[in-house]
Amino acid sequence: MFEIKDKVAIVTGGAGGIGKATVEAILAKGGLPVIADWDENLGKKTAEELNVPFFKVDVSNEEQVKNVVEETVKLYGHLDIIVNNAGICPAKLFHEYTTEEYRHIIGVNQDGVVWGCKYAINEFLKQGTPGAIVNVSSMMGIISNPYTPFYSTTKFGLRGLTKSIAIAYGRQGIRANTIHPGHVDTAIGGKGCGEEAYKYDCEHTPVGRTGVPEEIAHAIIFTIENEFLTGTEIIVDGGWTIQ
Ligand SMILES: NC(=O)c1ccc[n+]([C@@H]2O[C@H](COP(=O)([O-])OP(=O)(O)OC[C@H]3O[C@@H](n4cnc5c(N)ncnc54)[C@H](O)[C@@H]3O)[C@@H](O)[C@H]2O)c1
């Protein structure tokens, strides 16, 4: 069992939604979470509410991610966990995207996770201590739909990246897993998608409703704690992808 108590955890996108629920879940286990988010207003508000440190960071920027890892280690002396959760989900058809929009999605959802893994792993190796990485993908990293071509590109990509890391560093005690949420009530999913989409999502999810951020955080905690779990994919989607 990888005890979360006194472990230091960076949660990207921790200001709201699934990230905030993850910060709360880590706190409830006695861990020391740090919020890394590009939304300064929400980040500061959440950090104040939960009494945790906040770093303003755009995860698509390698230098900023490197800094947040360095600042976290300066603050607490070590790093044990990173939850690469920050993500964006624009929705339109493939031919409607500009090159800049495409690069932006890749930058946040894929590069952002690569930088998070890179600097966390470097720190784990330097410390010589075990580490847990959780990369938040999506059910759109398992299946797809016409409106999320590049979101799916990134979310499928995280599976391969995570498995490669899991194989490469397993013997050093570094584990990496992906979580694949279904429709969850946040700013970008579930109730946050408008009344019509919300109704559709509830009707088409086998459990008859959308999820709540705490249900995803619960799975994230499970992958952190279970030391025999690495390179795996946990789908938490109320059954959406089994249809
Ligand atoms: N909500 C859903 O239905 C759903 C479904 C599947 C997957 N997910 C995934 O879950 C993760 C969390 O999403 P959420 O639903 O909680 O959404 P959210 O919008 O509530 O939270 C995302 C957080 O990430 C932050 N963020 C976005 N871009 C960033 C960047 N470049 N740098 C730093 N922070 C950034 C936002 O400010 C926000 O606080 C995302 O990776 C998303 O793709 C969500």
PDBQT file of the ligand as one rigid body, heavy atoms in Angstrom, charges set to zero:
ROOT
HETATM    1  N1  LIG A 301     -15.857  16.278 -17.086  1.00  0.00    +0.000 N 
HETATM    2  C1  LIG A 301     -15.902  15.296 -17.958  1.00  0.00    +0.000 C 
HETATM    3  O1  LIG A 301     -16.987  14.895 -18.396  1.00  0.00    +0.000 OA
HETATM    4  C2  LIG A 301     -14.624  14.621 -18.401  1.00  0.00    +0.000 A 
HETATM    5  C3  LIG A 301     -14.737  13.435 -19.130  1.00  0.00    +0.000 A 
HETATM    6  C4  LIG A 301     -13.589  12.783 -19.531  1.00  0.00    +0.000 A 
HETATM    7  C5  LIG A 301     -12.339  13.298 -19.218  1.00  0.00    +0.000 A 
HETATM    8  N2  LIG A 301     -12.255  14.460 -18.506  1.00  0.00    +0.000 N 
HETATM    9  C6  LIG A 301     -10.902  14.961 -18.238  1.00  0.00    +0.000 C 
HETATM   10  O2  LIG A 301     -10.781  15.294 -16.886  1.00  0.00    +0.000 OA
HETATM   11  C7  LIG A 301      -9.792  16.306 -16.725  1.00  0.00    +0.000 C 
HETATM   12  C8  LIG A 301     -10.338  17.394 -15.803  1.00  0.00    +0.000 C 
HETATM   13  O3  LIG A 301     -11.426  18.016 -16.446  1.00  0.00    +0.000 OA
HETATM   14  P1  LIG A 301     -12.692  18.585 -15.667  1.00  0.00    +0.000 P 
HETATM   15  O4  LIG A 301     -13.877  17.905 -16.220  1.00  0.00    +0.000 OA
HETATM   16  O5  LIG A 301     -12.465  18.585 -14.220  1.00  0.00    +0.000 OA
HETATM   17  O6  LIG A 301     -12.719  20.064 -16.268  1.00  0.00    +0.000 OA
HETATM   18  P2  LIG A 301     -12.589  21.506 -15.568  1.00  0.00    +0.000 P 
HETATM   19  O7  LIG A 301     -12.607  22.485 -16.696  1.00  0.00    +0.000 OA
HETATM   20  O8  LIG A 301     -13.582  21.637 -14.470  1.00  0.00    +0.000 OA
HETATM   21  O9  LIG A 301     -11.147  21.447 -14.904  1.00  0.00    +0.000 OA
HETATM   22  C9  LIG A 301      -9.992  21.503 -15.693  1.00  0.00    +0.000 C 
HETATM   23  C10 LIG A 301      -8.988  22.363 -14.974  1.00  0.00    +0.000 C 
HETATM   24  O10 LIG A 301      -7.815  22.404 -15.787  1.00  0.00    +0.000 OA
HETATM   25  C11 LIG A 301      -7.357  23.739 -15.854  1.00  0.00    +0.000 C 
HETATM   26  N3  LIG A 301      -6.583  23.903 -17.092  1.00  0.00    +0.000 N 
HETATM   27  C12 LIG A 301      -7.022  23.846 -18.365  1.00  0.00    +0.000 A 
HETATM   28  N4  LIG A 301      -6.012  24.074 -19.209  1.00  0.00    +0.000 NA
HETATM   29  C13 LIG A 301      -4.900  24.270 -18.455  1.00  0.00    +0.000 A 
HETATM   30  C14 LIG A 301      -3.535  24.552 -18.751  1.00  0.00    +0.000 A 
HETATM   31  N5  LIG A 301      -3.111  24.714 -20.009  1.00  0.00    +0.000 N 
HETATM   32  N6  LIG A 301      -2.662  24.655 -17.724  1.00  0.00    +0.000 NA
HETATM   33  C15 LIG A 301      -3.077  24.513 -16.453  1.00  0.00    +0.000 A 
HETATM   34  N7  LIG A 301      -4.358  24.278 -16.107  1.00  0.00    +0.000 NA
HETATM   35  C16 LIG A 301      -5.253  24.149 -17.103  1.00  0.00    +0.000 A 
HETATM   36  C17 LIG A 301      -8.609  24.598 -15.825  1.00  0.00    +0.000 C 
HETATM   37  O11 LIG A 301      -8.327  25.919 -15.422  1.00  0.00    +0.000 OA
HETATM   38  C18 LIG A 301      -9.456  23.829 -14.810  1.00  0.00    +0.000 C 
HETATM   39  O12 LIG A 301      -9.240  24.259 -13.486  1.00  0.00    +0.000 OA
HETATM   40  C19 LIG A 301      -9.439  16.790 -18.134  1.00  0.00    +0.000 C 
HETATM   41  O13 LIG A 301      -8.227  16.234 -18.552  1.00  0.00    +0.000 OA
HETATM   42  C20 LIG A 301     -10.585  16.244 -18.983  1.00  0.00    +0.000 C 
HETATM   43  O14 LIG A 301     -10.213  16.022 -20.312  1.00  0.00    +0.000 OA
HETATM   44  C21 LIG A 301     -13.366  15.131 -18.102  1.00  0.00    +0.000 A 
ENDROOT
TORSDOF 0
